[in-house]
Amino acid sequence: MATIDISLVAKLPLFAGFDADELDGILQEARSIRVAKNTAVFEQGEEAHSFFVLLHGHVRASKVTPTGEQIVVRYVAPGETLGVAMAIGLARYPATATAVDDSIVLAWLSAAWPRLVERYPALATNTLRTVGTRLQETHTRVVEMSTQQVEQRIAHALLRLAKQAGRKVESGVAIDFPISRQDIAQMTGTTLHTVSRLLSGWEQKGLIESGRQKIILREPHQLVVLAEQAPDDTSS
């Protein structure tokens, strides 16, 4: 197995506080895996055999409800962990993780987790911090779904994606991975028709540019205004 360059991971949240020797010890148990676009890293309900760090690309985490509805839970950006089911006491993956572009992950067998945590306790601390951050994000989205109009929810979703994976381009800030209007609908608890109507309206106003699986925020500050407006000022 090829040696993994420590410099690729030294600054990642999971490895905060480790020196070079400790990182080398942790990486000795990892393997690098290439995941082609639209391929699952793991599936909802599958035995949680491994945990991962995303090195390159982007991954969509989604769940299928008991009624068969698909929900996009979040997008995973480079440097983030995924599949840490065993760290929160789950034997199976609670969601499906799908590469939205060609991606590279580091993978450790879940069976190695107890041994690694015993030897490197900060792994557990760093993972708990990540889980806590994601829980707070989930709480924020629950509040949005409960209290905000759909226009506000979609604006918030686009701003979050731009903050997570935005790339400066001549016309604004591009969300730097393929994302469809259906994805946005599944993130915000609305329909494809509603997302299409709103995004088309925003495009006509010059707030965004959108194409096939591509969105550029031309006026992010105007989207902030839309996201933060009082509910009784929202017409949608």
N, C-alpha and C positions, 0 to 999 in steps of 0.2 A: 504494500500500500504506500502511495506517495506521501511524503512528509508534508504536513500542512504548515504553511508559513505563519508563525506566531503574530507577525505584524498585521495579518488580515483580521485578527480577532481581539487584539490586545485592548482596544478601546471600546469594545462592545459592552453593553450593560450587564450581560450575564457574567462577564469576566472581570468586572470592576474589582480592584484591590488585589489582583493576583500578580506575582512577579513572573519573570520569564520561565523559571524552572517549574513553577506550579502550572503555568499555562501549558508547558510542554507535556507535563504529566497528564493533564486533562485531555489534550489533543491526541495523545497516544491511543486513546480509546475511540476516537472519532473516525468516521470515514466521510469523504466528500462524494456527493451524489448529484449528478446533473438531472434535472427534471424538465422535460420538454413542455412547451406551451400547451395548455389545456389538459395536462396530465395531473392526476391526483397524487399528492405526496402521501396522503392517507385518507381513509374513508370513514365517515360517521358510523359508529357502531363496531368498527374493526378493533381487534385487540391492540392495545397501546404498546406496541413492540419497541418503539424508539421515540426519542425526543430530538428536536432539531433546532439549528440556528440557520436563518436565511442569510447567505453571503451575497447573493446576486439575484436580481429579478424581483418579482412581486407575487404574492400568494393571496388568494381569496379564501377566507374561511366562511363556510355556509352551512346551514342546518336545514334539514327537512322536518317539518312539523308532523305530528300524527295524522293530520288531515291531508298531507302531501304537498303543502305549500313550502316553497324554498325561501329562506331568509338569508341575506348576506349579513354576516355578523360583523366582520371587519376585514380590512386589508392589512397584510403583514408586509412590512418594508424591510429592506436589507439591514441586518444587525439585530433583528428581533427574533425571539424564540417562538417556537410553535410545537404543538404536540406534547406539552409538558403535563399530560394527564396524570401520570403517576405521582407528580409532585403535589397534586391536589386530591389524591386518593381515588382516582378513577382508573378502572381496569380497561376501559374502552374509550376511544376518541369520541368526544361529544359533538364533533363537527367534521365536515370534510374540508380538506385543504387542497386547493387546486392552483397550480401555477398559471398565472395570467400572461406571462411571457416566459421565455426560456430562462430557467432559474438554476441556482446551485445552492444546495443545503449541506450543512454538516450534520451528521447523524450519529447519535450514541444509542446503544441498546438500552432499553428501560431497565434491564437487569443490572446495568452498571450504576444506576442512579444511587442506590443506598451506599455502595462502596465509595463512589465519588464524593457524596455529601459527607460521609464520615471522615474522609481524608481532607476535603476542602469545604468546610462548613459554610463559607461565604457563598457557595453555589446555591444553597437553599435560601439564604437571605436575599440574594439578588433575584432569584426566581420569584420569591414571595413579593418582592417590591414590584416586579413586572406584573404579576397577577393582580396586585392591588391597584395598579394604575389602570389596567384593563377593566377591572370591576368598576372603578370610578367612571370610566368612559361609558360603560354600559348603563350606569345609573343616569348619566347625563342624557343618553339617548332615550331612556325610558321616560324621563321627565319631558323631553321634547315631544315624544310620541303622544304623551298624555295631555300636554298643555298648548302645543303649537299647531298652527295651521300648516298645511302641506307645503306651501311656498317657503315658509321659514325652515322646515325640516330639510328640504332639498338644498336650500342655500347653505345651511349648516353642514350638510354632508359634503358639498363641493368644497367648502372652505377647509374642512378637516382633511380631505384628500389632498388638497393643494398644499396644506401645511406639512403633511406626511411625505408627499412624493411630488412636490411642485418643482418645475424646472423653468427658469426664466427664458422666455423667448421674445422675439421682437414685438409681438402683439399682446404680451401679457405673461401669465403664468400657466404653463401646460401641466395637466395631471399626467405624470410621466409613465403611464402604463395603460394598456387597453382597458377601457371601461365602457360598457354599453348603457343605454337608457334603462334597459331591463334590470341591470345591476343596481342602478340608482333607485329604481322602484322597490327592489327587494331590500335595499338598505333603509328606506324611509317609510315602509309600510303603506305604499300607495300603488297605483296602477301604472302600467306602461303608458297608457293614454294620457294620464295626468302629467307624468314626467315629460312626455313629448310636447304636450301643449305648453307647459311652463318654460321648458328650455327653448322652444321655438320663439316664444314671446320675448325671452331674455336676449336671444340672438338678434331679433329684430331691433331691440333697444341698444344693441352694441355692448351688452354686458358680458357675453360669452361668444365663443366660436365652438361649433360642434360638428363632428363628422362621424364616420363609422368608427365607433369605439375610441373616440378622441374628443377631449374637451379642453379648451383654453379659456381661462378666466381673464377677460380683457379689462374688467373693472372690478377687482376684488373688493374695493372699499364700498362700492354700491351693493355688492352681495352681503357685506357685513351689515349694512343698513337694513336690507331686506330681512336678514336673519334675526336681527335684534328688535324689529319693530313690534309695537304692542299688538296683541291679537286682534283688537277691534279696529286696527288700521289695515288689516289684511283682507283682501277681497276674495281670495281663493279658498 
